[in-house]
Amino acid sequence: MTPKQVERMKVPLLDLQAQYATIRDDVRAAIDRVFESQQFVLSAEVQVLEEEIARYSQTKFGVGCASGSDALLLALMSCGVGDGDEVITTPFSFFATASAITRLGARPVFVDIDEHTYNIRPSLVTDAITERTKAIVAVHLYGQCAEMDPLIELAGSGGPPASLSESARQRGIPIIEDAAQAIGAEDHGRRAGSMGTIGCLSFYPSKNLGGAGDGGMLVTNDLDHARRLHMLRVHGEERKYFHKLVGLNSRLDALQAAVLRVKLPHLDAWTVARQRNAQQYELMFGDAGIADKIELPFVRTGARHIFHQFVIRVRDGRRDALREHLRARGIGTDVYYPVPLHLQECFAFLGYKEGDFPIAEAAAQETLALPVYPELTADQQDYVVSLVAEFFRS
Ligand SMILES: *Cc1c(COP(=O)(O)O)cnc(C)c1O
C-alpha cells in the first residue's frame, strides 16, 4: 500500500455492512417469506430457529425471547429467584447481568474475577454461598467460557449428573450461563449454555449471531425449566388465557428468527475468521516489539474462544490515551466495561465501595477492545498494530 492509502484507511470496531453484503439476497428472501405468511410473533419460523439453536448449543430445548436481557430475567424467574434471595455473579459484565437480579427483588452478591480471563473466579464463589443463595450467574465474557467445572461441583447442579459428588448435589444451586457473548464457545468440547442449568443468548445486532433488532434465547437440557420458560415468556399462560404463573411479554419475532436462520449456517465460518484474526494479531503484535507494553487475550486450555471481542490490556495507565490515539486515526475501539457493576450509581444501595473487587476495577481501567470482526483484512490489522506500536514508541 502507498502511504496515502494507509492514511485514508478507516477501521471500525465492527462492520455489519460488510457482512450484510455477503448475505443480502438470502436475508431479503427470508423477510419476504415472513411478510407473505403474515405471522409475526413466535410462529413456525421461531420454532425452527429454536430447534436449530438448541442443536448448535448442544441442548435439548431452545426458548426464544425478546432479548438477552429478558433471557436472564426469565432464567432467574424460572429458578424461583425473588425477594430477599441472593444471586452470586461477576462485577465485570454488561449491566443486564446484575439488573435482572435486582429487578426480581434479589441481591447480586459479587465476587471478583480472574486476572487473565476476566471471568468469575470459582474459588471465590465458595465463600460467597449462604443459606439465601438461590442461583449463580456465570458470564462467558468476550467469547470465552468461564471455568464451569469447579462451579458445577460447588453449586451441585448442571454438568453430566455422574460427575457430581453427593454432597454437591444436595446443594443443588442452579447455574445460569450468561452466554450473550459466547454462542458456540466451548469448554473441553461442551458448548456455552449447555453446561449449567439454563443458558442465555443474545441476538443483539452486534453479537456474533446478530439479528435485525433485539432478540434472545434460553437454552437448557431440563424439561421442567423448558416448560416453565415457555409459559413465562407469554405472561405465564399454560394455555390461552389460563395463567399458571405471572410472566412477561417477551417473545421472539418471526422476522428476527428468519434473519437469524439465514445467518446461523455462516456462524462457524465467521467464528473461524475471528479466530484467524486473533491469531494474526498475536503474530503481528509479537513482531511489533511492544510485548512488554500490552497483554494479549489469554485463552484457557481446552477453550474454543469465539472472540466476540479481542481485548488487550494496557497496564501503565495509558489505556485512554492509546484509545484516543487510535480514534484520531480512524480506528474504532471500545471499553467493555468502564464501570464495574458494584460501582454503578443505581446499585449504590447494595453498599459496595471502591476497592471491594480490585481485579475487576483494574480491568475496567486497563482493557481495550480492538476490531476483530470476520471481514477485517490483514491490511487493516497491520494498520491497527502499527498505530499501537507507534503510540508506545512516542
Ligand atoms: C449483550 C449482553 C447482554 C444483554 O443482551 P441484550 O440482547 O442486549 O439484552 C447480557 N449480558 C451480556 C454479557 C451481554 O454482552
The ligand as a Tripos MOL2 file, in Angstrom:
@<TRIPOS>MOLECULE
LIG
   15    15     1     0     0
SMALL
NO_CHARGES

@<TRIPOS>ATOM
      1 C1        -25.4160   -8.1880   25.2290 C.3       1 LIG1
      2 C2        -25.3460   -8.7640   26.5770 C.ar      1 LIG1
      3 C3        -26.4870   -8.9760   27.3670 C.ar      1 LIG1
      4 C4        -27.8660   -8.4540   27.0000 C.3       1 LIG1
      5 O1        -28.3250   -8.8140   25.7680 O.3       1 LIG1
      6 P1        -29.4080   -7.8690   25.0310 P.3       1 LIG1
      7 O2        -29.8870   -8.7660   23.9300 O.co2     1 LIG1
      8 O3        -28.6960   -6.6760   24.5490 O.co2     1 LIG1
      9 O4        -30.4730   -7.5570   26.0050 O.co2     1 LIG1
     10 C5        -26.3490   -9.6040   28.5810 C.ar      1 LIG1
     11 N1        -25.1430   -9.9960   29.0400 N.ar      1 LIG1
     12 C6        -24.0230   -9.8010   28.3230 C.ar      1 LIG1
     13 C7        -22.7280  -10.2860   28.8780 C.3       1 LIG1
     14 C8        -24.0840   -9.1660   27.0770 C.ar      1 LIG1
     15 O5        -22.9490   -8.9580   26.3970 O.3       1 LIG1
@<TRIPOS>BOND
     1     1     2 1
     2     2     3 ar
     3     2    14 ar
     4     3     4 1
     5     3    10 ar
     6     4     5 1
     7     5     6 1
     8     6     7 2
     9     6     8 1
    10     6     9 1
    11    10    11 ar
    12    11    12 ar
    13    12    13 1
    14    12    14 ar
    15    14    15 1
@<TRIPOS>SUBSTRUCTURE
     1 LIG1         1 GROUP 0 **** ****
